[in-house]
Amino acid sequence: MKAGHLFTTILAIASTTLAAPAVTRQQTRALFSTNTHGRRQIPAECDLAGLDDVVLPVANPALPSPGEDQWLAAVIIGRGVQNYTCAGNDSSAAPVATGAIATLYYASCIAVQDPDLLAALPGEAFKLPLPADPLDDLVCGAQPIERAGFHFFNAAKTPTFDFRESGDEDLGLGLVTVGARSPAPNAASDVPWLFLTRAAGSEGPIQSIYRLNTVGGVAPATCAGQPKDISVEYAAQYWAFSSDP
């Protein structure tokens, strides 16, 4: 299935109430119970209080810090596409970004237990084919990484992170706007790192989200030889920060 068709399906699913049963935060943490990455075994459950000690990757130039009242609620891996359009007749024009669609997967336990593995996960996920079924977990090792929700742009073109299917009270539905950008450090083909701030319409405690350790996603330099609609595969970490009511 072509990327565009697959992630149109994801968007349709993400825009409605998902059929998957709600699960608790504790139930969604069975990550990498068998080690296939040459590192220590990661237990099926972990103490998420350890998220307090997880440190954001450093961007250059630096991205803003989260607010003093915010705390790290989850670390997420996103796998999907960045979408662009070549709507005009000027083949020398650059494609225009129209949004992104991705499936989101919990990686909080990995953030606590093995930061090196966490840093490698976007690259490993990027090597995998786009999921044939957006409702599946991400198989990136001996055990799947549990699906956490979906990222898409809503009808108002607002970036949206929908975690409602998980029943996680620390997340919910986050609508965001770009607060700052920083170039990806490893390759020009990687989309920038972002600091995303809360926008009107959010439901739940999410206050800010960082897009970090990106892989892929950059559009062709011009529209020459390109179709009208372009989908470029990418993977990234998303760090979600929430605040108490």
ZIGI-V231515 format. One record per residue. RES is the residue in one letter. PHI is phi in whole degrees, 0 to 359 (none if undefined). Layout:
res:phi
RES:PHI
RES:PHI
//
This chain:
res:phi
M:none
K:291
A:302
G:299
H:294
L:300
F:276
T:294
T:297
I:301
L:298
A:297
I:292
A:292
S:275
T:238
T:288
L:284
A:281
A:298
P:293
A:290
V:232
T:280
R:301
Q:296
Q:288
T:262
R:247
A:279
L:246
F:49
S:289
T:242
N:273
T:243
H:246
G:74
R:241
R:297
Q:293
I:261
P:294
A:294
E:238
C:216
D:276
L:287
A:298
G:294
L:299
D:298
D:258
V:282
V:252
L:299
P:302
V:270
A:266
N:222
P:291
A:295
L:272
P:300
S:280
P:294
G:298
E:298
D:269
Q:259
W:224
L:289
A:268
A:194
V:247
I:233
I:258
G:251
R:225
G:184
V:224
Q:263
N:253
Y:220
T:224
C:242
A:278
G:270
N:257
D:270
S:291
S:274
A:286
A:278
P:302
V:258
A:294
T:238
G:133
A:213
I:222
A:208
T:269
L:249
Y:228
Y:295
A:224
S:297
C:297
I:294
A:301
V:286
Q:273
D:208
P:301
D:296
L:296
L:302
A:298
A:277
L:299
P:302
G:296
E:292
A:296
F:296
K:289
L:278
P:297
L:303
P:300
A:295
D:233
P:296
L:271
D:283
D:283
L:271
V:268
C:225
G:141
A:290
Q:239
P:289
I:269
E:296
R:292
A:252
G:158
F:220
H:244
F:200
F:255
N:283
A:298
A:271
K:66
T:264
P:302
T:231
F:239
D:254
F:254
R:295
E:297
S:282
G:68
D:280
E:291
D:276
L:235
G:93
L:244
G:251
L:255
V:223
T:227
V:288
G:260
A:194
R:234
S:212
P:301
A:297
P:280
N:260
A:204
A:292
S:276
D:262
V:296
P:298
W:282
L:228
F:249
L:249
T:248
R:302
A:239
A:302
G:106
S:296
E:233
G:125
P:270
I:300
Q:247
S:204
I:223
Y:254
R:256
L:225
N:48
T:285
V:224
G:76
G:98
V:279
A:286
P:304
A:296
T:223
C:274
A:301
G:74
Q:259
P:288
K:298
D:250
I:236
S:242
V:244
E:294
Y:206
A:218
A:196
Q:267
Y:237
W:253
A:261
F:249
S:238
S:222
D:290
P:302
//
